[in-house]
Amino acid sequence: MKPTTNTTNSASPECTVLAADRGPGEASGTRRIQGEHFDIEFVRMAAGEIVARSAGAAVGEEVAAVLEGALLVESGDERYVLSVGEGIVIPPGQGSRWSASDAGGLLYRVIVRGVAAAAA
């Protein structure tokens, strides 16, 4: 079923749709939609690629899951190798550093904006 756009004269806001990943043949990179309070991302990572966000008071909570491959995630003093179907919740204020193994992978994550970032 294809998403449709709200074309009525309604007072309610329209939904924003992020298309699903196109599979292993898709080039590495991030596809993102931004809501009022959080961002949703599909991150296709090639072998050896790194995706990071810095720690700090303006950094909100991150909830992520690995959809393909195996990815190393580092946050604070912790390191985990997550594989398909595994997820993690990274507390507010902590950054994250994701890296892909030789096979690459697909990361799905929701990043809640920190208080300072949301006010900007």
C-alpha positions as a Markdown table, in Angstrom:
| # | Residue | x | y | z |
|---|---|---|---|---|
| 1 | Met | 0.0 | 0.0 | 0.0 |
| 2 | Lys | 1.5 | 3.4 | -1.0 |
| 3 | Pro | 1.4 | 6.2 | 1.5 |
| 4 | Thr | -0.9 | 9.0 | 0.6 |
| 5 | Thr | -0.8 | 12.7 | 1.4 |
| 6 | Asn | -3.4 | 14.4 | 3.4 |
| 7 | Thr | -5.2 | 16.8 | 1.0 |
| 8 | Thr | -8.2 | 17.7 | 3.1 |
| 9 | Asn | -8.6 | 21.1 | 4.8 |
| 10 | Ser | -8.1 | 19.5 | 8.2 |
| 11 | Ala | -6.7 | 21.4 | 11.2 |
| 12 | Ser | -4.5 | 18.3 | 12.0 |
| 13 | Pro | -0.9 | 18.2 | 10.9 |
| 14 | Glu | 0.1 | 15.9 | 8.1 |
| 15 | Cys | 2.1 | 12.7 | 8.6 |
| 16 | Thr | 5.6 | 12.4 | 7.3 |
| 17 | Val | 6.6 | 9.0 | 5.8 |
| 18 | Leu | 10.1 | 7.6 | 5.5 |
| 19 | Ala | 10.4 | 5.0 | 2.8 |
| 20 | Ala | 11.8 | 1.6 | 3.8 |
| 21 | Asp | 15.4 | 0.7 | 2.9 |
| 22 | Arg | 15.8 | -0.7 | -0.6 |
| 23 | Gly | 18.1 | -3.6 | 0.4 |
| 24 | Pro | 21.8 | -4.5 | 0.3 |
| 25 | Gly | 22.2 | -2.9 | -3.1 |
| 26 | Glu | 21.4 | 0.6 | -1.8 |
| 27 | Ala | 24.4 | 2.9 | -1.4 |
| 28 | Ser | 25.7 | 3.7 | 2.1 |
| 29 | Gly | 24.3 | 6.8 | 3.7 |
| 30 | Thr | 21.5 | 8.1 | 5.9 |
| 31 | Arg | 17.9 | 8.6 | 5.2 |
| 32 | Arg | 16.2 | 10.7 | 7.8 |
| 33 | Ile | 12.9 | 12.3 | 8.7 |
| 34 | Gln | 12.6 | 14.9 | 11.5 |
| 35 | Gly | 9.7 | 15.1 | 13.9 |
| 36 | Glu | 9.1 | 17.8 | 16.4 |
| 37 | His | 10.9 | 15.9 | 19.2 |
| 38 | Phe | 13.0 | 13.2 | 17.5 |
| 39 | Asp | 14.6 | 12.0 | 14.3 |
| 40 | Ile | 14.2 | 8.6 | 12.7 |
| 41 | Glu | 17.0 | 7.3 | 10.5 |
| 42 | Phe | 17.9 | 4.3 | 8.3 |
| 43 | Val | 21.7 | 4.2 | 8.1 |
| 44 | Arg | 23.1 | 1.9 | 5.4 |
| 45 | Met | 26.8 | 1.4 | 6.4 |
| 46 | Ala | 29.5 | 0.0 | 4.1 |
| 47 | Ala | 32.4 | -2.1 | 5.5 |
| 48 | Gly | 34.6 | 0.0 | 7.7 |
| 49 | Glu | 32.3 | 3.0 | 7.8 |
| 50 | Ile | 31.8 | 5.0 | 11.0 |
| 51 | Val | 28.7 | 7.0 | 12.1 |
| 52 | Ala | 29.1 | 9.0 | 15.3 |
| 53 | Arg | 27.5 | 11.7 | 17.4 |
| 54 | Ser | 29.2 | 13.5 | 20.2 |
| 55 | Ala | 28.3 | 13.4 | 23.9 |
| 56 | Gly | 26.9 | 16.4 | 25.8 |
| 57 | Ala | 24.0 | 18.0 | 27.5 |
| 58 | Ala | 22.2 | 18.6 | 24.3 |
| 59 | Val | 22.3 | 15.0 | 23.2 |
| 60 | Gly | 19.1 | 13.1 | 23.7 |
| 61 | Glu | 18.3 | 9.4 | 24.1 |
| 62 | Glu | 19.1 | 7.1 | 21.2 |
| 63 | Val | 17.1 | 3.9 | 20.6 |
| 64 | Ala | 18.6 | 1.7 | 17.8 |
| 65 | Ala | 18.3 | -1.8 | 16.3 |
| 66 | Val | 20.4 | -3.6 | 13.7 |
| 67 | Leu | 18.3 | -4.8 | 10.7 |
| 68 | Glu | 21.2 | -6.3 | 8.7 |
| 69 | Gly | 24.7 | -7.4 | 9.4 |
| 70 | Ala | 26.6 | -6.9 | 12.6 |
| 71 | Leu | 27.6 | -3.4 | 14.0 |
| 72 | Leu | 29.9 | -2.4 | 16.8 |
| 73 | Val | 28.5 | 0.4 | 19.0 |
| 74 | Glu | 30.5 | 2.3 | 21.5 |
| 75 | Ser | 29.0 | 4.7 | 24.1 |
| 76 | Gly | 30.8 | 6.0 | 27.1 |
| 77 | Asp | 33.0 | 3.2 | 28.4 |
| 78 | Glu | 30.8 | 0.4 | 26.9 |
| 79 | Arg | 31.2 | -1.5 | 23.7 |
| 80 | Tyr | 28.8 | -4.0 | 22.1 |
| 81 | Val | 28.6 | -6.0 | 18.9 |
| 82 | Leu | 25.0 | -6.1 | 17.9 |
| 83 | Ser | 23.6 | -8.4 | 15.2 |
| 84 | Val | 20.3 | -8.7 | 13.3 |
| 85 | Gly | 17.4 | -8.2 | 15.6 |
| 86 | Glu | 19.3 | -6.8 | 18.6 |
| 87 | Gly | 18.9 | -3.3 | 19.9 |
| 88 | Ile | 20.2 | -0.8 | 22.4 |
| 89 | Val | 19.0 | 2.2 | 24.3 |
| 90 | Ile | 21.7 | 4.9 | 24.9 |
| 91 | Pro | 20.9 | 7.3 | 27.7 |
| 92 | Pro | 20.6 | 11.1 | 27.2 |
| 93 | Gly | 23.9 | 12.9 | 27.3 |
| 94 | Gln | 26.0 | 10.0 | 26.0 |
| 95 | Gly | 27.2 | 10.0 | 22.4 |
| 96 | Ser | 27.5 | 7.0 | 20.2 |
| 97 | Arg | 30.0 | 5.6 | 17.6 |
| 98 | Trp | 28.8 | 2.9 | 15.2 |
| 99 | Ser | 31.1 | 1.0 | 13.0 |
| 100 | Ala | 30.4 | -1.7 | 10.4 |
| 101 | Ser | 32.2 | -5.0 | 10.0 |
| 102 | Asp | 33.6 | -6.3 | 6.7 |
| 103 | Ala | 30.0 | -7.1 | 5.5 |
| 104 | Gly | 28.5 | -3.7 | 6.4 |
| 105 | Gly | 25.0 | -3.4 | 7.8 |
| 106 | Leu | 21.8 | -1.5 | 8.2 |
| 107 | Leu | 21.0 | 0.5 | 11.4 |
| 108 | Tyr | 17.6 | 1.8 | 12.3 |
| 109 | Arg | 17.6 | 4.4 | 15.0 |
| 110 | Val | 15.4 | 7.0 | 16.7 |
| 111 | Ile | 17.2 | 9.9 | 18.3 |
| 112 | Val | 15.3 | 12.0 | 20.8 |
| 113 | Arg | 16.4 | 15.6 | 20.8 |
| 114 | Gly | 17.9 | 16.9 | 24.0 |
| 115 | Val | 16.3 | 19.9 | 25.8 |
| 116 | Ala | 18.9 | 22.4 | 24.5 |
| 117 | Ala | 18.7 | 21.0 | 20.9 |
| 118 | Ala | 14.9 | 21.1 | 20.9 |
| 119 | Ala | 14.8 | 24.7 | 22.0 |
| 120 | Ala | 17.2 | 25.8 | 19.3 |
